[in-house]
Amino acid sequence: MARAKALRRRIIQVVILFVVVVVVLGINSLLSGDDADGTTETTVATTETTVASTETTGAATAPETTPTTAAPEASNPVAIPARYDDYRTLPVACGGTLPDPVQEMQFDAPEDQGLNPDDRVVATVVTSCGDIVLELDPSAAPETVNSFVFLARQGYFDGQVFHRLVEGFMAQGGDPSAVGGGGPGYTIPDEFPSDGFVYEKGILAMANRGPGTSGSQFFIMFEDGGLPPQYSVFGRAVDSDSTLDAIEAIPKEVRGTELSIPMEGLFIERVDIEANP
């Protein structure tokens, strides 16, 4: 009888010891964060940031509603140009010849060119792909036309490149640095069209980075575009479809999410001005 009691007591002690060991091991497992299989899995949430544009801060540009073309990552073996000198290392567009380098100029203000609202003013932009004939409108945008004519007569545009081409939308130029942030050293008053104005194919307008920031950068529409009336319109291209078609077809690479970096140098050789009363 005594032996049976001693055996039961020993069995109870063993069971109690086993339970204590299990509890201790369980507590240690919870503190260490281990799973049942002895491993810990960490899930990392990845946040993807989409960059809308890689243009230089303060760059003159078309509106945020500018249509963009989804495009793959750059595949061209030639280095993507980032500034004016880079464009001079690319093939010249349309088999043209490389002009003399641009001469950067700065002015306090445009000089009065003596233009009247009724004058017929034509600017012929001689490019690597041919001539773009622009009929300027001094009655609608006298300050803008005066500035453009002044800069052209100073040779400001000579040797520049069009640094932004968006197929189905527009061609942008007028920046001697070709980074989207250059200008002549002054700004001109806004001369926006009325509400409901349609930026049709061939329209010539000033790029800007907000009200009161127009300088020298301009764009020419390839097709009709639904832009708000926030870009000074000062003329239109005439009899220039073949040149604009050739320009629109220039190979491009990606700028941010926009297929717009010309991979051939589209140079402005000069801008000729004809003004008649």
C-alpha positions as CSV (number, residue, x, y, z in Angstrom):
1,M,0.0,0.0,0.0
2,A,2.8,2.4,1.0
3,R,4.6,1.5,-2.3
4,A,1.6,2.3,-4.4
5,K,1.2,5.7,-2.8
6,A,4.8,6.5,-3.4
7,L,4.5,5.5,-7.0
8,R,1.4,7.7,-7.5
9,R,3.2,10.6,-5.9
10,R,6.2,10.2,-8.2
11,I,4.0,10.1,-11.3
12,I,2.2,13.3,-10.2
13,Q,5.6,15.0,-9.7
14,V,6.7,14.0,-13.2
15,V,3.5,15.3,-14.7
16,I,3.8,18.6,-12.9
17,L,7.4,19.0,-14.0
18,F,6.4,18.2,-17.6
19,V,3.7,20.8,-17.5
20,V,6.0,23.4,-16.1
21,V,8.6,22.8,-18.8
22,V,5.9,23.1,-21.6
23,V,4.7,26.4,-20.2
24,V,8.2,27.8,-19.9
25,L,9.0,26.9,-23.5
26,G,5.7,28.4,-24.7
27,I,6.4,31.7,-23.0
28,N,9.9,31.8,-24.5
29,S,8.5,31.1,-28.0
30,L,6.0,34.0,-27.7
31,L,8.7,36.5,-26.5
32,S,11.1,35.6,-29.4
33,G,8.3,36.0,-32.1
34,D,9.2,32.6,-33.6
35,D,6.5,30.7,-35.6
36,A,5.8,27.1,-35.0
37,D,8.4,26.1,-37.5
38,G,11.1,28.3,-35.9
39,T,11.1,30.9,-38.6
40,T,9.9,34.5,-38.8
41,E,8.5,36.0,-42.0
42,T,8.6,39.8,-42.6
43,T,6.4,41.4,-45.2
44,V,7.6,44.8,-46.6
45,A,5.0,47.1,-48.2
46,T,6.6,48.8,-51.2
47,T,5.4,52.3,-52.1
48,E,5.8,53.2,-55.8
49,T,6.3,56.9,-56.6
50,T,5.2,58.0,-60.1
51,V,7.0,61.0,-61.4
52,A,4.8,63.1,-63.7
53,S,7.6,65.0,-65.4
54,T,11.4,65.1,-65.2
55,E,11.7,68.7,-66.5
56,T,13.8,71.1,-64.5
57,T,12.0,72.9,-61.7
58,G,10.6,76.1,-63.0
59,A,10.5,74.9,-66.5
60,A,8.2,76.5,-69.0
61,T,5.8,73.8,-70.2
62,A,2.4,73.0,-71.5
63,P,-0.4,72.3,-69.0
64,E,-0.7,69.4,-66.6
65,T,-3.5,68.1,-68.8
66,T,-1.0,67.6,-71.6
67,P,-1.6,64.1,-73.0
68,T,1.2,61.7,-72.3
69,T,2.3,58.6,-74.1
70,A,2.9,55.5,-72.1
71,A,6.3,54.2,-73.2
72,P,8.8,51.5,-72.2
73,E,12.1,52.3,-70.6
74,A,14.7,53.9,-72.9
75,S,16.0,51.4,-75.4
76,N,18.0,53.7,-77.6
77,P,21.7,52.8,-77.5
78,V,22.6,56.6,-77.9
79,A,22.7,58.5,-74.6
80,I,19.5,60.4,-73.9
81,P,20.3,64.2,-74.1
82,A,19.8,66.3,-71.0
83,R,21.1,69.7,-72.1
84,Y,22.0,71.6,-75.2
85,D,25.5,70.3,-75.7
86,D,24.1,66.7,-75.6
87,Y,21.9,67.4,-78.6
88,R,24.9,68.5,-80.6
89,T,26.3,64.9,-80.3
90,L,23.2,63.4,-81.8
91,P,22.5,62.8,-85.5
92,V,20.9,65.9,-87.0
93,A,17.3,65.4,-87.8
94,C,16.1,65.0,-91.4
95,G,19.7,64.7,-92.6
96,G,20.3,68.4,-91.9
97,T,23.6,70.0,-91.1
98,L,24.9,71.0,-87.7
99,P,24.6,74.8,-87.3
100,D,26.9,77.0,-85.2
101,P,26.4,76.7,-81.5
102,V,23.8,78.8,-79.8
103,Q,25.0,82.1,-78.3
104,E,23.2,82.5,-75.0
105,M,21.8,86.1,-74.6
106,Q,20.2,87.9,-71.8
107,F,18.2,91.1,-72.0
108,D,16.5,93.4,-69.5
109,A,13.5,93.8,-71.8
110,P,12.6,93.6,-75.4
111,E,13.1,96.7,-77.5
112,D,10.1,98.2,-79.4
113,Q,10.0,96.8,-82.9
114,G,7.6,99.4,-84.2
115,L,4.9,97.0,-85.2
116,N,1.3,98.0,-85.6
117,P,-1.8,95.8,-84.9
118,D,-2.6,95.7,-88.7
119,D,0.9,94.8,-89.8
120,R,1.4,91.5,-91.6
121,V,4.2,89.9,-89.7
122,V,5.7,86.6,-90.9
123,A,8.4,84.6,-89.1
124,T,10.1,81.8,-91.1
125,V,11.8,79.3,-88.7
126,V,14.5,77.6,-90.7
127,T,15.0,74.1,-89.1
128,S,16.9,70.9,-89.8
129,C,13.7,69.5,-91.3
130,G,12.7,72.5,-93.4
131,D,10.9,75.8,-93.0
132,I,8.1,76.5,-90.6
133,V,6.2,79.6,-91.8
134,L,4.5,81.4,-88.9
135,E,2.0,84.2,-89.4
136,L,2.2,86.3,-86.3
137,D,-0.8,88.2,-84.9
138,P,0.2,91.6,-83.4
139,S,-3.5,92.6,-83.0
140,A,-4.2,89.7,-80.6
141,A,-0.9,89.6,-78.8
142,P,1.2,92.8,-79.4
143,E,3.6,92.3,-76.5
144,T,4.3,88.7,-77.3
145,V,4.8,89.3,-81.1
146,N,7.1,92.3,-80.3
147,S,9.2,90.1,-78.0
148,F,9.4,87.2,-80.5
149,V,10.4,89.5,-83.3
150,F,13.0,91.3,-81.1
151,L,14.6,88.0,-80.1
152,A,14.6,86.7,-83.7
153,R,16.3,89.8,-85.0
154,Q,18.9,89.6,-82.3
155,G,19.7,86.0,-83.4
156,Y,18.6,84.7,-80.1
157,F,17.0,81.5,-81.6
158,D,19.9,80.7,-84.0
159,G,21.4,77.3,-83.2
160,Q,18.8,76.4,-80.6
161,V,17.0,73.0,-80.6
162,F,13.4,71.9,-80.1
163,H,13.9,70.1,-76.7
164,R,10.4,68.6,-76.4
165,L,8.3,66.8,-79.0
166,V,5.1,65.1,-78.1
167,E,3.5,63.1,-81.0
168,G,-0.1,64.1,-81.6
169,F,0.3,67.2,-79.4
170,M,3.0,69.8,-79.9
171,A,6.7,70.8,-80.5
172,Q,8.3,73.1,-77.9
173,G,11.5,75.2,-78.4
174,G,12.9,78.6,-77.5
175,D,15.2,77.6,-74.7
176,P,18.9,78.0,-75.3
177,S,19.8,75.6,-72.5
178,A,17.4,72.9,-73.9
179,V,16.4,71.8,-70.4
180,G,13.1,73.5,-70.2
181,G,14.0,76.3,-67.8
182,G,15.9,78.8,-69.9
183,G,14.8,82.2,-71.0
184,P,15.9,85.7,-72.3
185,G,16.3,87.3,-68.9
186,Y,12.9,88.9,-68.8
187,T,9.2,88.0,-68.9
188,I,6.3,89.5,-70.9
189,P,2.7,90.1,-70.0
190,D,0.2,87.3,-70.5
191,E,-2.1,87.7,-73.5
192,F,-4.4,84.8,-73.1
193,P,-7.2,84.0,-75.6
194,S,-10.8,84.2,-74.5
195,D,-12.6,81.3,-72.8
196,G,-13.5,78.6,-75.3
197,F,-10.6,79.2,-77.6
198,V,-9.4,76.0,-79.3
199,Y,-5.7,75.4,-79.7
200,E,-6.0,74.0,-83.2
201,K,-3.3,72.3,-85.3
202,G,-0.7,74.9,-86.3
203,I,-1.4,77.3,-83.4
204,L,1.7,79.1,-82.1
205,A,1.6,79.9,-78.3
206,M,3.9,80.7,-75.5
207,A,4.9,78.0,-72.9
208,N,4.9,79.1,-69.3
209,R,5.2,77.8,-65.8
210,G,2.3,79.8,-64.5
211,P,0.8,83.3,-64.9
212,G,3.3,86.1,-65.7
213,T,6.2,83.7,-66.6
214,S,6.2,83.8,-70.4
215,G,9.7,84.5,-71.8
216,S,11.0,82.9,-75.0
217,Q,9.7,79.4,-75.0
218,F,7.0,78.6,-77.5
219,F,5.1,75.6,-78.8
220,I,3.4,74.7,-82.1
221,M,0.5,72.4,-82.1
222,F,0.7,69.2,-84.2
223,E,-3.0,68.4,-83.7
224,D,-6.0,70.1,-82.1
225,G,-5.7,70.0,-78.3
226,G,-8.1,70.6,-75.5
227,L,-5.9,73.1,-73.6
228,P,-7.3,75.7,-71.2
229,P,-6.8,79.4,-72.3
230,Q,-3.7,79.8,-70.2
231,Y,-1.1,80.1,-73.0
232,S,-0.6,83.3,-75.0
233,V,-1.5,82.7,-78.6
234,F,0.4,84.9,-81.0
235,G,0.2,83.2,-84.4
236,R,-0.1,80.0,-86.4
237,A,1.9,77.9,-88.8
238,V,0.8,78.1,-92.5
239,D,1.9,76.0,-95.5
240,S,4.2,74.0,-93.2
241,D,2.5,70.6,-92.9
242,S,5.3,68.6,-94.5
243,T,7.9,70.1,-92.2
244,L,5.7,69.6,-89.1
245,D,5.0,66.0,-90.1
246,A,8.7,65.3,-90.5
247,I,9.4,66.9,-87.1
248,E,6.6,64.9,-85.4
249,A,8.2,61.7,-86.8
250,I,11.6,62.3,-85.2
251,P,12.5,59.3,-82.8
252,K,11.9,60.1,-79.2
253,E,12.8,58.7,-75.8
254,V,11.0,58.9,-72.4
255,R,10.9,62.0,-70.2
256,G,9.2,60.8,-66.9
257,T,6.0,59.2,-68.3
258,E,6.1,61.2,-71.5
259,L,7.7,60.1,-74.8
260,S,9.1,63.5,-75.7
261,I,12.9,63.7,-75.8
262,P,14.1,64.1,-79.4
263,M,16.8,61.5,-80.2
264,E,17.9,63.6,-83.2
265,G,19.0,67.2,-83.1
266,L,16.1,69.4,-84.4
267,F,18.0,72.7,-84.8
268,I,16.7,76.2,-85.5
269,E,19.2,77.5,-88.0
270,R,17.7,81.0,-87.9
271,V,14.4,82.9,-87.8
272,D,13.7,85.3,-90.6
273,I,11.2,88.2,-90.0
274,E,9.1,89.9,-92.6
275,A,7.0,92.8,-91.4
276,N,4.8,94.9,-93.8
277,P,2.3,97.6,-93.0
